[in-house]
Amino acid sequence: MSIDTIIALLGLLGTVVVAMTGQTRWMLGRIRDSDKDRSDAIKELHNRIDDTRDRYIRRDEVIEHLRRFEEALSRIETRLSTNK
């Protein structure tokens, strides 16, 4: 092998290494940006879930109150129907 061939191979090797390094850095940057976007979307979803939990009550907590309202309405209907 001549010195020119060795220099050409080293130049080619250096070019490939630089290209692969650049491509890897670019790809990692895209992944990082995608993760940030996904993380922001997940945080927004959790905020919406927390807001819903804080603003609304659970159905099982309301069932007893609804039952009492229904019983009271039933008694009122009974009284109204007997007073006719």
Protein Blocks (a to p, Z undefined) as FASTA:
>chain_A
ZZklmmmmmmmmmmmmmmmmmmmmmmmmmmmmmmmmmmmmmmmmmmmmmmmmmmpccfkl
mmmmmmmmmmmmmmmmmmmmmmZZ
